[in-house]
């Protein structure tokens, strides 16, 4: 990352040249905020992936075999995204491995900016849209990458001009950057107006789905080009994380309450290692340490999670050997969640009853004596 940015002649610039970016890294781009962005991004990606999986396999109008390969790639990327999102879940975890976090922020922001394009192309195929609707989608997609490169170059140039120093105008400065911010607007108007003019000669019945697709595309383009506009900030943040030690943030002292909450979670993890002790405590046995009721919920979730993992391993094995198609992975996950939580109850509840009965029987015998 550092060598790449040094190609832009940033090596001679000191930490003071990135003063305004340092402020941002302690505020909205602090590690906890980035981790929250990962969660939101995963939710959005999961929604679009689920819609595309459902549409490509259940819609009779979707006949192009390329969609099977696209869906497989989307599912694999979603799994990777889920794993990394989980690794940064929680306040303490979000402040670990900040260099990798910054690099992943760059990657995931680009991914989330184009996640909706498969949905758009799928909708075009479903509505039997004319070929130029596919063309306009590709033009916007490729134009977004060109604009991303232009935005990055502009961000580097602004660093070299001192805009990131204390009191500088920073990255955006809309009043003095009208040309840069108007480029995507002009490009979009030209493409969309050209497309609408082609539709005017068509019948109103044909226009209805086309205009619906245009509305979807406009929304997707706004997201992609908006992220492209902000992406240089992520890029330069990753560079500074690698180059300057001060950009590696510490957990603020003001977040002590949040840390206390995490200590509670650590206590729950302690009880997860002693499920028998929890069951004895909850059912009234004499024990050295009294477990809170939340510990019972914790061991129930733990049992359910173990069952879920076993079911998923069995499902993944079937996918690998070809018994189940990979596009059924989402259905497999949903079924595994339902079964695991149900079986978790069937395990915990009878054990509670059994421990309670044993306790009552032994108490009765002691009273008789």
C-alpha positions as CSV (number, residue, x, y, z in Angstrom):
1,X,0.0,0.0,0.0
2,X,2.8,2.5,1.0
3,X,4.8,1.7,-2.1
4,X,1.7,2.1,-4.3
5,X,0.9,5.6,-2.9
6,X,4.6,6.6,-3.1
7,X,4.2,6.3,-6.8
8,X,2.0,9.4,-6.4
9,X,4.9,11.3,-4.9
10,X,3.6,11.3,-1.3
11,X,6.7,10.0,0.3
12,X,8.1,13.5,1.0
13,X,5.0,14.6,2.8
14,X,5.0,14.5,6.6
15,X,2.3,13.6,9.1
16,X,1.3,17.3,9.4
17,X,0.3,17.2,5.8
18,X,-2.5,14.8,6.8
19,X,-3.7,16.7,9.9
20,X,-7.3,17.0,8.7
21,X,-7.4,13.2,7.8
22,X,-6.1,12.4,11.4
23,X,-9.2,14.3,12.8
24,X,-11.5,12.2,10.6
25,X,-9.7,9.0,11.6
26,X,-10.6,9.8,15.2
27,X,-14.2,10.7,14.4
28,X,-16.4,9.1,11.7
29,X,-13.6,6.9,10.4
30,X,-12.5,5.5,13.8
31,X,-12.1,1.7,14.0
32,X,-15.5,1.2,15.7
33,X,-17.2,3.3,13.0
34,X,-15.5,1.3,10.2
35,X,-16.6,-2.0,11.9
36,X,-20.2,-0.6,12.0
37,X,-19.9,0.1,8.2
38,X,-18.8,-3.5,7.7
39,X,-21.9,-4.7,9.4
40,X,-24.2,-2.4,7.3
41,X,-22.4,-3.4,4.1
42,X,-22.8,-7.1,4.9
43,X,-26.5,-6.6,5.4
44,X,-26.9,-4.8,2.1
45,X,-24.8,-7.4,0.3
46,X,-26.8,-10.2,1.8
47,X,-30.1,-8.7,0.6
48,X,-28.9,-8.2,-3.0
49,X,-27.3,-11.7,-3.0
50,X,-30.5,-13.3,-1.7
51,X,-32.6,-11.4,-4.3
52,X,-30.3,-12.5,-7.1
53,X,-30.2,-16.1,-6.0
54,X,-34.0,-16.3,-5.8
55,X,-34.5,-14.4,-9.1
56,X,-31.9,-16.4,-11.1
57,X,-33.2,-19.8,-10.1
58,X,-36.9,-19.3,-9.7
59,X,-37.7,-16.9,-12.5
60,X,-38.6,-18.7,-15.8
61,X,-37.5,-15.6,-17.8
62,X,-33.9,-16.0,-16.6
63,X,-32.3,-18.5,-19.0
64,X,-28.7,-17.4,-19.4
65,X,-26.4,-20.0,-17.8
66,X,-23.9,-17.3,-16.9
67,X,-26.1,-16.4,-13.9
68,X,-25.1,-19.7,-12.2
69,X,-21.5,-18.6,-12.2
70,X,-22.3,-15.1,-11.1
71,X,-24.3,-16.3,-8.2
72,X,-21.5,-18.7,-7.1
73,X,-19.1,-15.8,-7.1
74,X,-21.5,-13.6,-5.1
75,X,-22.1,-16.3,-2.5
76,X,-18.3,-16.9,-2.1
77,X,-17.7,-13.2,-1.7
78,X,-20.5,-12.9,0.8
79,X,-19.1,-15.7,2.9
80,X,-15.7,-14.0,3.0
81,X,-17.4,-10.7,3.8
82,X,-19.3,-12.4,6.7
83,X,-16.1,-13.9,8.2
84,X,-14.2,-10.6,8.1
85,X,-17.2,-8.7,9.5
86,X,-17.4,-11.1,12.4
87,X,-13.7,-10.7,13.1
88,X,-14.3,-7.0,13.8
89,X,-17.5,-7.4,15.7
90,X,-17.3,-5.6,19.1
91,X,-15.5,-2.6,20.4
92,X,-12.2,-4.4,21.4
93,X,-12.0,-6.4,18.1
94,X,-12.7,-3.3,16.0
95,X,-9.5,-1.7,17.3
96,X,-7.3,-4.7,16.4
97,X,-5.4,-5.2,13.1
98,X,-6.2,-1.6,12.0
99,X,-4.0,-1.8,8.9
100,X,-5.9,-4.8,7.5
101,X,-9.2,-3.1,8.5
102,X,-8.3,0.0,6.5
103,X,-7.3,-2.1,3.4
104,X,-10.6,-4.1,3.7
105,X,-12.5,-0.8,4.0
106,X,-11.1,0.1,0.5
107,X,-12.1,-3.3,-0.9
108,X,-15.5,-3.6,0.7
109,X,-16.5,0.0,-0.2
110,X,-15.9,-0.8,-3.9
111,X,-17.8,-4.0,-3.6
112,X,-20.8,-2.4,-1.9
113,X,-20.8,0.3,-4.6
114,X,-21.4,-2.3,-7.4
115,X,-23.4,-4.9,-5.4
116,X,-26.7,-3.8,-7.0
117,X,-25.6,-4.1,-10.6
118,X,-26.3,-7.9,-10.9
119,X,-29.8,-7.1,-9.6
120,X,-30.2,-4.5,-12.3
121,X,-29.0,-6.8,-15.1
122,X,-31.2,-9.6,-13.8
123,X,-34.2,-7.2,-13.9
124,X,-33.3,-6.3,-17.4
125,X,-33.3,-9.9,-18.5
126,X,-36.5,-10.6,-16.6
127,X,-38.3,-7.7,-18.3
128,X,-36.8,-8.6,-21.7
129,X,-35.3,-5.1,-21.9
130,X,-33.7,-4.0,-25.2
131,X,-29.9,-4.4,-25.5
132,X,-29.2,-0.7,-25.1
133,X,-30.5,-1.0,-21.5
134,X,-27.7,-3.5,-20.8
135,X,-25.2,-1.2,-22.6
136,X,-26.2,1.8,-20.5
137,X,-25.7,-0.3,-17.4
138,X,-22.2,-1.3,-18.4
139,X,-21.4,2.2,-19.4
140,X,-22.4,3.5,-16.0
141,X,-20.5,0.7,-14.3
142,X,-17.3,1.3,-16.2
143,X,-17.7,5.1,-15.9
144,X,-17.9,4.6,-12.1
145,X,-14.4,3.0,-12.1
146,X,-13.0,5.8,-14.3
147,X,-14.5,8.3,-11.9
148,X,-13.0,6.4,-9.0
149,X,-9.5,6.7,-10.5
150,X,-10.1,10.4,-11.2
151,X,-11.3,11.0,-7.6
152,X,-8.2,9.2,-6.2
153,X,-5.8,11.3,-8.4
154,X,-7.7,14.4,-7.2
155,X,-7.3,13.4,-3.6
156,X,-3.6,12.9,-3.9
157,X,-3.2,16.2,-5.7
158,X,-5.1,18.0,-2.9
159,X,-2.6,16.4,-0.4
160,X,0.2,17.8,-2.4
161,X,-1.4,21.3,-2.5
162,X,-1.7,21.3,1.3
163,X,-5.5,20.9,1.5
164,X,-5.2,18.2,4.2
165,X,-3.1,20.4,6.5
166,X,-4.5,22.0,9.6
167,X,-7.2,24.5,8.6
168,X,-7.1,23.2,4.9
169,X,-10.2,22.7,2.8
170,X,-9.7,18.9,2.9
171,X,-11.1,16.6,0.3
172,X,-14.5,17.8,-0.8
173,X,-14.6,21.7,-1.0
174,X,-17.7,21.7,-3.3
175,X,-17.5,25.4,-4.0
176,X,-14.1,25.2,-5.7
177,X,-14.5,21.7,-7.2
178,X,-17.6,22.2,-9.4
179,X,-16.0,20.5,-12.4
180,X,-15.1,17.3,-10.6
181,X,-18.5,16.9,-8.9
182,X,-20.4,17.8,-12.1
183,X,-18.6,15.2,-14.3
184,X,-20.8,12.3,-13.1
185,X,-23.9,14.4,-13.3
186,X,-23.2,15.5,-16.9
187,X,-22.2,11.9,-17.8
188,X,-25.4,10.5,-16.3
189,X,-27.7,13.1,-17.9
190,X,-26.2,12.4,-21.4
191,X,-26.7,8.7,-21.0
192,X,-30.2,8.8,-19.5
193,X,-31.6,11.5,-21.8
194,X,-30.2,9.7,-24.8
195,X,-31.9,6.5,-23.5
196,X,-35.2,8.3,-22.9
197,X,-35.2,9.9,-26.4
198,X,-34.9,6.4,-27.8
199,X,-37.9,5.3,-25.8
200,X,-40.2,8.1,-27.0
201,X,-40.8,6.4,-30.2
202,X,-41.9,3.2,-28.5
203,X,-45.4,2.5,-27.2
204,X,-46.4,3.4,-23.6
205,X,-46.7,-0.3,-22.7
206,X,-43.1,-0.8,-23.6
207,X,-42.0,2.3,-21.9
208,X,-43.4,1.3,-18.5
209,X,-40.8,-1.4,-17.6
210,X,-38.0,0.6,-19.2
211,X,-38.6,3.7,-17.1
212,X,-38.8,1.4,-14.0
213,X,-35.4,0.0,-14.9
214,X,-34.0,3.6,-15.3
215,X,-35.2,4.5,-11.8
216,X,-33.4,1.4,-10.4
217,X,-30.3,2.3,-12.4
218,X,-30.3,5.9,-11.2
219,X,-30.4,4.8,-7.6
220,X,-27.5,2.3,-8.2
221,X,-25.4,5.0,-10.0
222,X,-25.9,7.5,-7.2
223,X,-24.5,4.9,-4.7
224,X,-21.6,3.9,-6.9
225,X,-20.5,7.5,-7.8
226,X,-21.1,8.7,-4.3
227,X,-18.7,6.1,-2.9
228,X,-16.2,6.8,-5.7
229,X,-16.3,10.4,-4.6
230,X,-15.5,9.5,-1.0
231,X,-13.1,6.6,-1.7
232,X,-9.9,8.7,-1.8
233,X,-10.5,9.3,1.9
234,X,-10.4,5.5,2.5
235,X,-7.4,5.1,0.3
236,X,-5.4,7.8,2.0
237,X,-6.4,6.6,5.4
238,X,-5.0,3.1,4.6
239,X,-1.8,4.8,3.5
240,X,-1.5,6.7,6.7
241,X,-2.2,3.6,8.8
242,X,0.8,1.9,7.2
243,X,3.1,4.9,7.4
244,X,2.3,6.8,10.6
245,X,2.0,5.1,14.0
246,X,-0.2,7.9,15.3
247,X,-3.0,6.8,12.9
248,X,-3.3,3.5,14.9
249,X,-6.1,4.5,17.2
250,X,-6.5,3.5,20.9
251,X,-9.8,2.8,22.5
252,X,-11.0,6.2,23.9
253,X,-11.3,6.4,27.7
254,X,-14.8,7.8,27.4
255,X,-15.9,4.4,26.2
256,X,-15.4,2.8,29.6
257,X,-19.1,1.8,29.8
258,X,-18.8,-0.1,26.6
259,X,-15.8,-1.9,27.9
260,X,-17.8,-2.8,31.0
261,X,-20.4,-4.3,28.8
262,X,-17.7,-6.4,27.1
263,X,-16.5,-7.6,30.5
264,X,-20.0,-8.9,31.1
265,X,-19.7,-10.7,27.8
266,X,-16.4,-12.2,29.0
267,X,-18.2,-13.4,32.1
268,X,-20.8,-15.1,29.9
269,X,-17.9,-16.8,28.0
270,X,-16.7,-18.0,31.4
271,X,-20.0,-19.7,32.1
272,X,-20.1,-21.2,28.6
273,X,-17.2,-23.4,29.7
274,X,-19.2,-24.6,32.6
275,X,-22.7,-25.7,31.3
276,X,-23.2,-28.3,34.1
277,X,-22.5,-25.7,36.8
278,X,-25.0,-23.3,35.1
279,X,-27.7,-26.0,35.0
280,X,-27.1,-26.8,38.7
281,X,-27.2,-23.2,39.7
282,X,-30.4,-22.4,37.8
283,X,-32.2,-25.5,39.2
284,X,-31.4,-24.6,42.8
285,X,-28.4,-26.8,43.6
286,X,-25.8,-25.7,46.2
287,X,-22.9,-24.3,44.2
288,X,-19.9,-22.2,44.9
289,X,-20.7,-19.7,42.2
290,X,-24.2,-18.6,41.4
291,X,-24.8,-18.3,37.6
292,X,-27.0,-15.4,36.3
293,X,-30.0,-16.3,34.1
294,X,-28.2,-14.8,31.1
295,X,-25.7,-17.7,31.5
296,X,-28.5,-20.1,30.8
297,X,-29.3,-18.2,27.6
298,X,-25.6,-18.3,26.7
299,X,-25.2,-22.1,27.0
300,X,-28.5,-22.5,25.0
301,X,-27.0,-20.4,22.2
302,X,-23.7,-22.3,22.5
303,X,-25.5,-25.6,22.1
304,X,-27.5,-24.3,19.2
305,X,-24.3,-22.9,17.6
306,X,-22.5,-26.3,17.9
307,X,-25.5,-28.0,16.2
308,X,-25.5,-25.3,13.5
309,X,-21.8,-25.8,12.8
310,X,-22.2,-29.6,12.5
311,X,-25.2,-29.2,10.1
312,X,-23.3,-26.6,8.0
313,X,-20.3,-28.9,7.8
314,X,-22.5,-31.7,6.6
315,X,-24.1,-29.3,4.0
316,X,-20.8,-28.0,2.8
317,X,-19.5,-31.5,2.4
318,X,-22.6,-32.3,0.1
319,X,-21.9,-29.1,-1.9
320,X,-18.2,-30.2,-2.4
321,X,-19.1,-33.7,-3.6
322,X,-21.9,-32.3,-5.8
323,X,-25.0,-33.6,-4.0
324,X,-26.3,-30.1,-3.4
325,X,-25.9,-27.1,-5.8
326,X,-24.1,-24.1,-4.2
327,X,-27.0,-21.7,-4.9
328,X,-29.0,-23.7,-2.3
329,X,-26.5,-22.5,0.4
330,X,-28.9,-19.8,1.6
331,X,-31.7,-22.3,2.0
332,X,-29.3,-24.6,3.8
333,X,-28.3,-21.9,6.2
334,X,-32.0,-21.0,7.0
335,X,-32.9,-24.6,7.6
336,X,-29.8,-25.1,9.7
337,X,-30.7,-22.1,11.9
338,X,-34.2,-23.3,12.5
339,X,-33.1,-26.9,13.3
340,X,-30.2,-25.8,15.5
341,X,-32.3,-23.5,17.7
342,X,-35.1,-26.1,18.0
343,X,-32.7,-28.9,18.9
344,X,-31.0,-26.5,21.4
345,X,-34.3,-26.2,23.2
346,X,-34.9,-30.0,23.1
347,X,-31.5,-30.5,24.8
348,X,-31.5,-27.7,27.4
349,X,-35.2,-28.0,28.6
350,X,-35.1,-31.8,29.4
351,X,-31.7,-31.3,31.1
352,X,-33.2,-28.5,33.3
353,X,-36.1,-30.8,34.2
354,X,-33.7,-33.7,35.0
355,X,-31.4,-31.6,37.2
356,X,-34.5,-30.1,39.0
357,X,-35.9,-33.6,39.7
358,X,-32.5,-34.9,41.0
359,X,-32.3,-31.8,43.2
360,X,-35.8,-32.3,44.6
361,X,-35.2,-36.1,45.2
362,X,-32.0,-35.5,47.1
363,X,-33.4,-32.7,49.1
364,X,-36.4,-34.9,50.1
365,X,-34.1,-37.7,51.3
366,X,-32.0,-35.2,53.4
367,X,-35.2,-33.9,55.0
368,X,-36.4,-37.4,55.9
369,X,-33.0,-38.1,57.6
